[in-house]
Amino acid sequence: MKIYIFLISAVFLTGGCADMSSHQNKQNMAQTMQVDILKFQFIPAEITINKGDSVIWINQEKRQYHSVWFQQPGTPEPDYFFPGESFSQKFDAVGVFPYRCGPHPEMRGTITVK
């Protein structure tokens, strides 16, 4: 009888640990957030993500090219991308990262990484 109870306890404990580990892994998994570019806007213009997450910008325009430029001293403007194309970036540092479209400086957005 004692062995039977011990075996049942071991099965429940093992299952519980696996579930806890699985839950923690899901919380630690990096995600990719999407920003659409349409009608000369970043949609959404402001997003908050976790450290290690990525953002993908998708050009949904019909004819217009854009760029995603995290304009800091010495950072060259990245290549333009055209309708149907995308640009992605992973964020490994905590902070606030403003960006703009190179050819359309009125288009602005912000990525907040926590």
C-alpha positions in Angstrom: 0.0 0.0 0.0 2.8 2.4 0.9 4.6 1.7 -2.4 1.3 2.3 -4.3 0.8 5.7 -2.7 4.5 6.6 -3.3 4.2 5.8 -7.0 1.0 7.8 -7.4 2.7 10.8 -5.6 5.7 10.5 -7.8 3.6 10.6 -10.9 1.7 13.7 -9.8 4.9 15.5 -8.7 6.6 14.7 -12.0 3.6 15.9 -14.0 3.3 19.0 -11.9 7.0 19.9 -12.5 6.7 19.4 -16.2 3.7 21.7 -16.3 5.5 24.3 -14.3 8.6 24.1 -16.5 6.4 24.3 -19.6 4.6 27.4 -18.2 8.0 29.1 -17.5 9.2 28.3 -21.0 6.2 29.8 -22.6 6.8 33.0 -20.6 10.4 33.1 -21.7 9.7 32.5 -25.4 10.5 35.5 -27.6 7.6 36.8 -29.7 7.4 38.8 -32.9 5.1 41.8 -33.1 3.8 43.2 -36.4 3.6 46.8 -37.4 1.8 47.5 -40.7 2.7 50.4 -42.9 -0.3 51.8 -44.6 -1.4 55.3 -45.8 1.9 56.7 -44.7 1.5 55.5 -41.1 3.1 52.9 -38.8 0.1 50.9 -37.4 0.4 50.8 -34.4 2.8 53.7 -34.0 3.8 52.8 -30.4 4.3 49.3 -29.1 5.7 47.8 -26.0 7.6 44.5 -26.1 9.8 42.3 -23.9 13.6 42.1 -24.2 14.4 39.5 -26.8 11.3 40.1 -28.8 11.3 41.1 -32.5 9.2 43.5 -34.5 8.4 43.0 -38.2 7.2 46.0 -40.3 5.2 45.0 -43.4 4.7 47.5 -46.2 1.0 47.3 -47.0 1.1 50.2 -49.4 0.1 49.7 -53.1 3.0 51.7 -54.7 5.1 53.4 -52.0 8.5 52.4 -50.6 9.5 53.1 -46.9 12.3 52.5 -44.4 12.5 51.9 -40.7 15.3 54.1 -39.4 16.4 54.2 -35.8 18.2 57.4 -36.4 21.0 57.8 -33.9 24.3 59.5 -34.4 26.2 57.7 -37.1 23.5 55.2 -37.9 23.0 55.1 -41.7 19.5 54.9 -43.2 18.6 51.3 -44.0 17.5 50.1 -47.4 14.0 50.9 -48.6 11.5 48.2 -48.8 8.6 48.1 -51.2 5.0 47.0 -51.2 4.7 43.4 -49.9 8.2 43.4 -48.5 9.1 43.6 -44.8 11.9 44.6 -42.4 12.5 43.0 -39.0 14.6 43.7 -36.0 15.3 41.9 -32.7 15.5 44.0 -29.5 18.0 42.7 -27.0 18.3 45.9 -24.8 15.7 47.5 -22.5 14.8 51.1 -23.4 12.8 53.4 -25.6 13.6 53.3 -29.3 12.1 56.0 -31.5 12.2 55.5 -35.3 11.0 57.2 -38.5 10.7 56.5 -42.2 13.7 57.9 -44.0 12.0 59.2 -47.1 8.9 60.3 -45.1 10.1 61.9 -41.8 6.6 62.7 -40.7 6.1 58.9 -40.2 7.2 58.2 -36.7 7.0 55.3 -34.2 8.3 54.1 -30.9 9.3 50.7 -29.6 9.5 50.4 -25.8 11.4 47.4 -24.6 10.9 46.2 -21.0 
